[in-house]
Amino acid sequence: MEKKMFQKIRCPAKINLFLEVLGKREDGYHELDTVMHGIDLCDTVGVEVNANGGRDNRIALTCTDPSLPTDGCNIAFRAADAFLRRYRITGADIGIHIEKRIPVAAGLAGGSADCAGVLIALADLFGITDREDLLMLGASLGADVPFCMTCGCAKASGIGDILERVRPLTPEWTLAVAKGGETVSTAQAYAEIDSLPEREYRSSERLVSSLGNGDVCSLPDLMFNRFEEIYEKKIPQIARAKHIMLRCGAIAAMMSGSGPSVFGIFADYEEAERACSVLSEEGCLTFVCLPVM
Ligand code: ATP
């Protein structure tokens, strides 16, 4: 190991253009049919590695958001620990610093993004080039992590770990993202899904083929999020944010992930800015973003 190594990674958030929750597996994980898209709302993860001259590893994490844990409860910490074990690295002091911009528990995969950033940084610093193996390590840490490691646009199936690249939105499209005061626990959201009556499952097939043809205008009819029907009733801000985005000119607006963040897709950057300014006056955290290719 070199004496001291450092790497800084930008970790993009994601939105879900489609999200259906299929059956629950015996191990408790849910099968998904989802289409995710990276956006340029990013955390930054800095990773420093020092040889400590011993056999033990030590991990220390700091974060600009004081509400987040800095121990093994932080997924970025767990990523470093899993990486060191997987590649049998010893005698390393790992320092991780997270500059948090992605709202927490918002359906934007902020934790998974940081986890992916740590894995990518450590793989680079330690010269790990087996991408497939690294993706499998990511999947063991969280269902959204493999997507966050590759970003762009992808359909994910299985528990979110089987990825198929999809043609991404071009930068002519702007995405406005708004999050009100509420947070949603992902575990709670899946428990709500489990209590839904039998239902017909929706498929992302047509949305994927429209994206493949560059036909963004048919997205409003094809976008879907199973969690939205649950949380739109519980959190009035979700319907309100969608309404404002559409009124300001979005071609489509929907909740992302298990919520409560809402995104709108705009052909016009200024319209996205206007939607964000109206929504921030109503107390939302807002972001004008571009798609990550
Ligand atoms: P998803 O869209 O993947 O369901 P999310 O955006 O809803 O995720 P996160 O922001 O990833 O949710 O946070 C979920 C939980 O994970 C929070 O309760 C938070 O305390 C915990 N957590 C652990 N590490 C992190 C991290 N580095 N960043 C954000 N949250 C973290």
Residues whose N, C-alpha, C, O or C-beta is under 5 A from the ligand:
A	BS01	ATP	C73 N74 I75 A76 P103 V104 A105 A106 G107 L108 A109 G110 G111 S112 D114 D144 V184 T186 G257 G259
